Amino acid sequence: MRILLIEDDLSLQTGISFKLTKEGHDVRCADTVAASYALLAECRFHMVVLDVGLPDGSGLLICRRIRIDAPETFVLLLTAKDAETDIVMGYDMGADDYLTKPFSISVLTGKVAALARRIEGLPECREISLDTKKQTATVRGAVTNLTRNELRLLDILMQNAGQVLSKERLLAALWDIDGDFVDENTLAVNIRRLREKVEENPSRPSLIETVRGVGYRLNGGA
């Protein structure tokens, strides 16, 4: 599993990274908000272990950005022992779990393992592979370029293959962090354009299914 560890205490960062790597995870590290944004832009992570207190800003801002750009990513917050407000705000920002400092690394790895089991339980679409760095999708051997919105949309559909995703959840994935307005018409346009790129017959889609009155579902899983 690919994990981004964001922690400015370098000794703690080293200890956590060593333990998670030893357990077979692909771990990348950052110690500031700026470095975190650079890594998040570079590749997609299954999980982010996130310290709330960072030298150049709050980790809660990173959590909020993850929920906008990669809503399927799991977030585990690391907070100060008495920072109850941070915990509440963290959940409001979309965090999945938290640990208060000081903590045992074995407890942290146990929480990571529990979240990993949830991630591994998500079905995948075998007909499509996605390269978020190159911003391309490969469907039945054919490679196609995607726009940023198409990439976000296909990514969340793939992470939840076989499940019906509401229009509201998909709109949240498309919402631009710069404030660009998106609505159901925008979603419909992006779905139509995405189908034109991944469906054999876009007028009779078999991969991206419309669930009337609810949202959309990606078929083709295991």
Backbone torsions as a table, in degrees:
resi	resn	phi	psi	omega
1	MET	NA	138.6	-179.3
2	ARG	-89.0	120.4	-175.1
3	ILE	-122.8	134.6	170.8
4	LEU	-102.5	119.3	178.1
5	LEU	-102.8	118.9	-178.8
6	ILE	-114.7	104.4	-174.7
7	GLU	-154.0	126.5	-176.7
8	ASP	-89.6	-11.5	172.6
9	ASP	-80.3	102.5	-170.1
10	LEU	-65.0	-33.1	177.8
11	SER	-67.8	-41.3	177.0
12	LEU	-67.4	-41.5	178.2
13	GLN	-58.1	-44.9	-179.2
14	THR	-63.0	-43.1	-179.1
15	GLY	-64.6	-45.3	-180.0
16	ILE	-66.0	-45.0	-178.9
17	SER	-61.1	-43.6	179.5
18	PHE	-60.5	-45.5	-177.4
19	LYS	-66.5	-45.0	-178.8
20	LEU	-67.5	-37.7	177.4
21	THR	-65.3	-40.5	178.5
22	LYS	-61.4	-29.9	179.5
23	GLU	-86.6	7.3	171.6
24	GLY	99.4	6.2	-179.9
25	HIS	-88.0	152.2	174.5
26	ASP	-93.3	105.4	-171.7
27	VAL	-110.0	130.1	171.1
28	ARG	-120.1	149.6	-170.9
29	CYS	-124.6	148.8	173.2
30	ALA	-143.2	154.0	-179.6
31	ASP	-125.7	6.7	176.9
32	THR	-141.4	165.0	176.2
33	VAL	-62.8	-44.9	-177.7
34	ALA	-60.7	-45.2	179.7
35	ALA	-65.8	-34.3	179.2
36	SER	-64.9	-45.2	179.8
37	TYR	-61.4	-38.5	-180.0
38	ALA	-63.2	-42.5	-179.8
39	LEU	-70.6	-38.8	179.0
40	LEU	-65.2	-31.4	177.6
41	ALA	-75.4	-24.3	-175.3
42	GLU	-79.6	-39.8	-178.5
43	CYS	-154.3	168.9	-178.3
44	ARG	-95.4	134.5	179.9
45	PHE	-111.0	145.9	174.9
46	HIS	-75.4	-33.3	-176.4
47	MET	-147.3	147.4	174.1
48	VAL	-124.3	123.2	172.7
49	VAL	-98.0	116.0	-160.7
50	LEU	-128.0	117.0	173.2
51	ASP	-76.6	131.0	-178.2
52	VAL	-71.0	-40.0	-176.9
53	GLY	-92.1	105.5	-179.8
54	LEU	-120.2	155.1	-173.0
55	PRO	-65.6	-25.4	-176.9
56	ASP	-114.5	19.0	177.9
57	GLY	152.4	-178.7	-177.6
58	SER	-89.2	136.5	174.5
59	GLY	-64.1	-19.2	178.3
60	LEU	-64.4	-29.6	176.1
61	LEU	-66.4	-37.2	177.1
62	ILE	-65.7	-42.7	178.8
63	CYS	-57.9	-45.4	179.7
64	ARG	-62.5	-41.0	-179.3
65	ARG	-66.9	-38.4	177.5
66	ILE	-60.5	-42.1	-178.8
67	ARG	-65.5	-26.4	177.3
68	ILE	-81.5	-48.9	-173.1
69	ASP	-85.3	-31.4	-176.1
70	ALA	-144.9	69.1	-173.3
71	PRO	-62.4	-16.3	179.4
72	GLU	-83.6	-10.8	-178.8
73	THR	-74.1	134.6	178.3
74	PHE	-84.0	140.1	-177.4
75	VAL	-123.7	123.6	174.9
76	LEU	-111.3	116.1	-177.5
77	LEU	-87.2	143.1	170.8
78	LEU	-112.9	119.3	-174.4
79	THR	-126.7	161.8	173.2
80	ALA	-65.4	153.3	-172.3
81	LYS	-57.5	-37.3	-173.5
82	ASP	-104.1	12.7	-174.8
83	ALA	-90.7	65.5	-179.8
84	GLU	-62.0	-35.0	179.1
85	THR	-61.6	-40.1	178.3
86	ASP	-62.0	-37.7	-179.3
87	ILE	-65.5	-47.5	178.9
88	VAL	-61.3	-46.6	179.6
89	MET	-64.3	-34.7	178.8
90	GLY	-61.4	-44.1	176.6
91	TYR	-64.9	-38.5	177.4
92	ASP	-62.0	-33.0	-179.9
93	MET	-80.9	-9.7	176.5
94	GLY	109.1	12.8	178.2
95	ALA	-64.8	148.9	-179.3
96	ASP	-92.5	-29.2	-178.5
97	ASP	-162.0	172.4	179.7
98	TYR	-149.8	161.1	172.1
99	LEU	-134.6	138.9	176.7
100	THR	-98.3	140.9	178.2
101	LYS	-83.3	146.2	-6.0
102	PRO	-76.0	153.1	179.5
103	PHE	-140.8	161.4	175.7
104	SER	-82.5	135.5	178.4
105	ILE	-62.1	-30.0	178.2
106	SER	-66.6	-33.3	176.2
107	VAL	-68.0	-42.5	178.5
108	LEU	-61.1	-47.7	-179.3
109	THR	-64.0	-30.0	175.6
110	GLY	-66.1	-41.4	177.0
111	LYS	-66.0	-40.4	177.6
112	VAL	-61.1	-42.7	179.9
113	ALA	-63.2	-39.1	179.4
114	ALA	-65.4	-42.9	177.5
115	LEU	-67.1	-35.4	179.1
116	ALA	-62.7	-38.3	178.6
117	ARG	-63.7	-36.4	176.9
118	ARG	-66.4	-41.3	179.8
119	ILE	-65.6	-44.7	-178.7
120	GLU	-65.4	-21.9	179.9
121	GLY	-79.8	-8.8	179.5
122	LEU	-76.4	131.3	177.4
123	PRO	-69.7	156.3	177.9
124	GLU	-121.6	158.3	176.9
125	CYS	-93.2	114.8	-175.7
126	ARG	-77.0	-17.7	-177.5
127	GLU	-82.3	-13.3	-175.4
128	ILE	-128.5	136.7	168.2
129	SER	-121.5	145.0	-172.2
130	LEU	-122.6	131.4	174.3
131	ASP	-112.8	98.5	-175.2
132	THR	-70.0	-27.9	-179.4
133	LYS	-71.3	-45.1	179.0
134	LYS	-83.5	-10.3	179.8
135	GLN	59.9	48.4	178.6
136	THR	-132.1	158.2	173.2
137	ALA	-125.2	142.4	174.9
138	THR	-112.7	119.1	-178.0
139	VAL	-124.2	116.0	-178.2
140	ARG	51.9	40.6	176.3
141	GLY	87.5	-11.3	-179.0
142	ALA	-97.3	131.9	-178.9
143	VAL	-98.0	134.4	178.8
144	THR	-134.3	142.7	177.3
145	ASN	-80.5	146.9	-178.8
146	LEU	-122.0	149.0	169.5
147	THR	-76.4	170.1	-179.9
148	ARG	-60.8	-43.4	179.7
149	ASN	-67.3	-38.9	177.8
150	GLU	-64.1	-38.3	177.8
151	LEU	-62.8	-48.5	179.2
152	ARG	-59.1	-44.6	-176.0
153	LEU	-65.8	-47.8	-179.8
154	LEU	-66.3	-36.1	-179.6
155	ASP	-61.3	-48.9	-178.3
156	ILE	-69.9	-33.1	175.4
157	LEU	-64.4	-41.2	179.7
158	MET	-68.0	-39.0	179.4
159	GLN	-65.6	-20.1	-178.3
160	ASN	-124.4	34.6	-177.2
161	ALA	-54.8	135.3	-179.7
162	GLY	88.4	-10.4	179.9
163	GLN	-106.3	144.8	176.4
164	VAL	-80.4	124.0	177.1
165	LEU	-105.5	130.0	-178.3
166	SER	-68.0	158.2	176.6
167	LYS	-61.1	-35.9	-178.6
168	GLU	-63.2	-42.1	-179.4
169	ARG	-67.3	-40.1	179.6
170	LEU	-68.8	-35.8	176.5
171	LEU	-63.4	-37.3	178.1
172	ALA	-63.7	-34.7	178.8
173	ALA	-70.1	-29.7	-178.5
174	LEU	-88.1	-15.4	-175.9
175	TRP	-58.9	125.6	-174.7
176	ASP	-82.4	132.7	-178.8
177	ILE	-64.4	-20.6	177.9
178	ASP	-82.3	-3.3	175.3
179	GLY	100.4	8.1	177.6
180	ASP	-64.2	132.9	-175.7
181	PHE	-77.7	134.8	174.0
182	VAL	-128.7	144.6	178.2
183	ASP	-138.4	-171.2	-177.2
184	GLU	-64.9	-31.4	176.4
185	ASN	-65.0	-41.3	176.7
186	THR	-60.9	-43.4	178.6
187	LEU	-61.1	-46.4	-178.9
188	ALA	-61.1	-40.2	179.2
189	VAL	-64.2	-43.8	179.8
190	ASN	-66.4	-37.6	176.2
191	ILE	-62.7	-45.4	-179.5
192	ARG	-61.4	-45.2	-179.4
193	ARG	-66.7	-37.3	178.4
194	LEU	-66.3	-41.3	177.5
195	ARG	-61.0	-37.7	179.4
196	GLU	-62.5	-22.9	-177.8
197	LYS	-96.1	-25.8	-172.9
198	VAL	-116.6	-17.8	-177.8
199	GLU	-88.5	144.1	172.6
200	GLU	-66.0	-39.9	177.7
201	ASN	-131.8	93.0	-175.5
202	PRO	-58.2	-26.5	179.6
203	SER	-75.6	-18.5	175.8
204	ARG	-132.4	72.3	-172.2
205	PRO	-66.0	138.4	176.8
206	SER	-113.2	-22.2	-179.9
207	LEU	-87.4	-56.7	-178.4
208	ILE	-97.8	103.3	-173.7
209	GLU	-95.6	136.0	173.0
210	THR	-85.8	125.2	174.7
211	VAL	-103.6	102.7	-169.7
212	ARG	-54.1	129.8	177.0
213	GLY	81.1	-5.0	-177.5
214	VAL	-122.7	-63.1	-175.7
215	GLY	174.3	-130.3	-174.7
216	TYR	-140.1	157.5	177.7
217	ARG	-139.5	139.5	175.5
218	LEU	-94.5	122.2	177.3
219	ASN	-96.4	176.2	177.5
220	GLY	96.9	19.0	178.6
221	GLY	-80.9	-174.3	-178.6
222	ALA	-68.1	NA	NA
